[in-house]
Amino acid sequence: MTPSHSPDLASGWLLPGKQATICFTIDDVHPGRSSDTYEAGGDLDQGALGHVEWLCQHHPQLRVTLLVTADWREISPFPTRKFLSCIAYLRDHPYRTKTLPAATMLLSRHPEFVTYLKSLPQLDCALHGIYHINRGLHIAEEFGGRDRRECQSKVQEALDILEEVNLPWSPGMCSPAGGYRMTSPRQ
């Protein structure tokens, strides 16, 4: 198939004269500031997102998708409670890292952050889970090992939060840690 007959070109999403594109996404965007465990966008133009904003200003064709977590809870992507790894039952049930209290990073509690995201013209947002935390060995794999109903419930809860703050988002989701291991594909 020649490029002029490519379905991608026909759909109009590629720029004229281009035959390919690069997907530029940034994971783990949430209101965390440099005064928190780490800065994940909450310092606005003075932090990591300021660098992205600069890139967009200097490259007008650049489009970036921010993968936003609706109510971030993870403090560390690595086990901080390492003793739990040694105990068969305990390694699979509690969080193996400390977590933030519920709603600490809930988007509705950070209106300045949400307003800033909405103001960025070459950026769009996509869903990156609700809490970005999981019990057991796979800390960030929020959807791993859950049945379909649990996954759907978590996704709907996250979408409700995005709608509550009126944050425009692209359809689809990039799961934290790429975890989609369901307990049974038919559940």
C-alpha positions in Angstrom: 0.0 0.0 0.0 1.5 3.4 -0.9 1.5 6.2 1.7 -1.1 8.1 -0.3 -3.5 5.2 0.2 -2.7 4.6 3.8 -5.7 4.5 6.1 -3.7 6.7 8.5 -3.3 9.5 6.0 -6.9 9.2 4.9 -8.1 9.7 8.4 -6.3 13.0 8.5 -4.5 12.7 11.8 -1.0 12.9 10.3 0.3 16.3 9.3 0.4 16.9 5.5 3.5 15.4 3.9 4.2 13.2 6.9 4.2 9.4 6.9 4.7 8.7 10.6 4.3 10.2 14.0 5.7 9.7 17.5 3.5 9.4 20.5 4.9 11.6 23.2 3.3 10.7 26.5 4.2 11.5 30.1 3.1 9.1 32.9 2.3 9.7 36.5 1.0 13.3 36.2 -0.7 14.4 39.4 -0.7 17.4 41.7 2.5 16.3 43.6 4.9 19.2 44.2 8.6 19.4 44.9 7.7 19.9 48.6 6.0 16.4 48.4 7.7 13.1 47.8 8.4 14.2 44.2 7.1 16.8 41.8 4.7 15.3 39.2 3.2 18.5 37.8 2.0 20.3 40.9 4.7 23.0 40.6 3.0 24.0 37.3 5.2 26.1 35.0 7.9 26.2 37.7 8.4 22.4 37.5 8.4 19.5 35.1 5.3 20.7 33.2 7.1 24.0 32.6 9.7 22.1 30.6 7.0 20.5 28.6 5.3 23.9 28.1 8.7 25.3 26.8 9.0 22.3 24.4 5.6 23.0 23.0 6.2 26.7 22.6 9.4 26.0 20.6 7.9 23.1 18.6 4.4 24.2 17.4 3.7 20.8 15.8 4.4 18.9 19.0 1.5 17.3 20.8 1.8 15.7 24.2 -0.5 13.5 26.1 -0.3 13.7 29.9 -1.3 10.5 31.6 -3.1 11.8 34.7 -3.9 9.8 37.8 -7.1 11.0 39.4 -6.3 10.4 43.1 -2.7 9.5 43.4 -1.8 7.5 46.5 1.6 5.9 45.8 4.6 7.3 47.8 7.3 5.1 46.4 7.3 2.8 43.3 9.7 0.5 45.3 9.0 -1.6 48.4 9.6 0.3 51.6 8.3 -2.5 53.7 10.8 -5.0 52.6 10.2 -7.4 55.5 6.8 -8.2 54.0 8.4 -9.8 51.0 9.7 -12.6 53.2 6.3 -13.7 54.6 4.2 -15.7 52.2 0.7 -14.4 53.1 1.8 -10.9 53.9 3.6 -10.2 50.7 0.4 -10.5 48.7 -2.1 -8.5 50.8 -0.9 -5.2 52.3 0.6 -2.3 50.4 4.4 -2.9 50.3 5.0 0.8 50.4 3.6 3.7 52.4 0.6 5.4 50.8 -0.8 8.9 50.9 -4.0 9.4 52.9 -7.2 9.2 50.7 -7.9 12.3 48.7 -4.5 14.0 49.3 -3.9 14.2 45.6 -7.5 14.1 44.5 -7.8 16.4 41.5 -10.8 18.3 42.9 -8.6 19.4 45.9 -6.1 21.0 43.5 -8.1 23.4 41.3 -4.9 25.5 40.3 -3.3 22.3 39.0 -6.4 21.4 37.0 -6.8 24.9 35.6 -3.1 24.8 34.5 -3.6 21.5 32.7 -6.6 23.0 30.9 -4.6 26.0 29.8 -1.9 24.0 27.9 -2.9 24.3 24.2 -0.8 21.4 22.7 -1.4 19.0 25.5 -4.2 16.6 26.2 -4.9 14.4 29.1 -5.6 10.7 29.3 -6.5 8.4 32.2 -3.7 6.7 34.1 -5.7 4.9 36.8 -7.2 6.3 39.9 -4.7 5.6 42.7 -1.5 4.2 41.0 -1.1 1.7 43.9 -1.6 -2.0 44.3 -1.4 -4.4 47.2 1.2 -7.2 47.0 4.3 -7.7 44.9 3.4 -5.3 42.0 3.2 -2.0 43.7 2.1 0.2 40.8 0.1 -2.4 38.8 -3.3 -1.0 39.9 -5.4 -3.2 37.7 -3.3 -6.4 38.0 -5.0 -9.5 39.3 -8.5 -7.9 39.5 -11.6 -9.2 37.8 -13.4 -7.2 35.1 -16.0 -5.8 37.4 -13.3 -4.4 39.8 -11.4 -2.8 36.9 -14.5 -1.3 35.4 -15.5 0.2 38.8 -12.0 1.7 39.3 -12.0 3.2 35.7 -15.5 4.6 36.2 -14.5 6.2 39.6 -11.5 7.8 37.9 -13.6 9.1 35.0 -16.1 10.5 37.4 -13.3 12.5 39.1 -12.1 13.8 35.7 -15.7 14.8 34.9 -16.2 16.5 38.3 -13.2 18.8 37.6 -14.2 19.2 34.0 -10.8 18.0 32.7 -11.0 17.2 29.0 -9.5 13.8 28.3 -8.8 11.6 25.4 -10.7 8.3 25.2 -8.7 5.3 26.3 -6.4 4.6 29.2 -2.8 3.7 29.9 -2.8 1.5 33.0 -0.2 2.1 35.6 2.8 -0.3 35.1 1.0 -1.7 32.1 -0.8 -4.1 34.4 -3.9 -5.7 32.9 -3.6 -9.2 34.4 -7.2 -10.1 35.2 -8.1 -13.0 37.5 -10.3 -14.5 34.7 -10.9 -13.1 31.2 -14.5 -14.1 31.4 -15.4 -12.3 34.7 
